[in-house]
């Protein structure tokens, strides 16, 4: 029988074998060969199953809908699917050709018209760098009220470029209020500030969203009239006469609402920071009307929808599409767990920032015409539209869309707060369009997006959009958790040896200092890596930007060096007979986890 000394002598080798085995598992999980040929049948079946699962609640009841379109000519593969119920009031099944509210995806359409006007010379030689005073879009006494900080106006410095890429410093009239800017991306995480437009319209206990839905669908209270409720209002963009009569009358128009208090609390000077704000696109809509002499609905129809063959797309309130024509046809939008379309909500308030109804087929036409340059006279106009402001931390927001720089080239990503998105990946000529129509659950859209691209990758079509949806992410998450817990265990053991029953045992030997320093370095690396991950949530959808990849690559190199040091420390601990058996195992386990962290990170990069 082996003595305990011989058994312990073999422990370092056992730890190394465990590390090698774990490394092999990670390599097989993340670096296995992709299928030689794309499996279209498998992809279709798995995407169908994904959609079906996405529309059910925890008890398996279908109470939502999802639509997804994917076109990948490189494979080739085209998928168009839908699941769930279209509307609560009719109970009809959702179909891929049903019209739906596209929310902020429409910002790219508003931005397209602005860039068309710029190349036509409508803004003069400055183009999109023209300021609001240059454009004469608001009266001279109204313009200074638009952007104030500490009582001083900076509105004269706002350019079209600032409005397009969300750097004007204006609060978002929908989700911010004069006190609280909600978030980097309003409406997607923290909800609506109490005195924001949505806060006022949605949460009024008597005339808000839930009471409107009860009235429309259930006639509660008996004899109620839906037109009496706040969300039934047909909004105008700007009512100058009402503002002059009473600047505090914020319900007179969208800009009136903003000018009734938010304007006094701009976030920063124009061009100094990013904040997603529908106020910017409200102003761009006014610019379009001023420079074309047409309503925004007419300008969008004449300049984009008709030329692109988008027959089922229109701005809410367009006289060419009377409301009665689409009654009961538009798919429900779930807002705070209420079926808004069935409940009679008028979405005219979204106007230039997203008040468009469309279909999957029409959005594919828009993306196709945009990427082919058919909507512009000059190729450089599209390039200008895709420019992201430099030196400003944000969402890589260009003009009406995110242009995310992946390792394989940019991804164009248009997203609405109701879970609608339209996406184009030039490197593979790949289109992805879909909606979950659920303002109440934005993470659902993110997960659907990630799962869909993970399915494509598993079937033979790898893309940057699947980079974070692989086993290495799970491995990395486990390593992060363990590396956060183990230092606590080490500290507890050190304190016990110093002050507990084992007091008098030396704790300041060089080997202990080395292991402690390595643990602290590991923890610091994890903190820095966590900060980098958290700077832009959209990294989870597209992999990582080049800058982030550089930082994470440096972290991987540092962690690899630390892993070698930890391995050496573990061996030294095992060779010193007087050392604690627990210390030896902790050092060995930490070496294994650190090495696994490095391998997981390498797979993600």
Buried (B, 14 or more C-beta within 10 A) or exposed (E): EEEEEEEBBEBBEEBBEBBEEBBEBBBEBBEEEEEEEBBBEBBBEBBBEBBBEBBBEEEEEBBBBBBBBBBBEEBEBEBBBBBBBBBBBEEBEBBBEBBBBBBBBBBBBBBBBBBBBBBEEBBEEBBBBBBBBBBEBBEEEBBBBBBBBEEEBBBBBBBBBBBBBBBBBBBBBBBBBBEBBBBBBBBBEBBBBEBBBBBBBBBBEEBBBBBBBBBBBEEEEEEBEBEEBBBBBEBBBBBBEBBEEEBEBBBBBBBBBBBBBBBBBBBBBBBBBBBBBBBBBBBBBBBBBEBBEBBBBBBBBEBBBEEBEBEBBBBBBBEEBEEEEBEEBBBBBBBBEBBBBBBBBBBBBBBBBBBBBBBBBBBBBBBBBBBEBEBBEEEEBBEBBBBBBEEBEBBBBBBBBBBBBBBBEBBBBBBBBBBBBBBBBEBBBBBBBBBBBBBBBBEBBBBBBBBBBBBBBBBBBBBBBBBBBBBBBEBBEBBBEBBBEBBEBBEEBBEBBBEEEEEEEEBEEEBBEBBBEBBEBBBEBBEBBEEBBEBBBBBBBBBBBEEBBEBBBEBBEBBBBBBEBBBBBBBBBBBEEEBBEEBBBBBBBBBBBBBBBBBBBBBBB
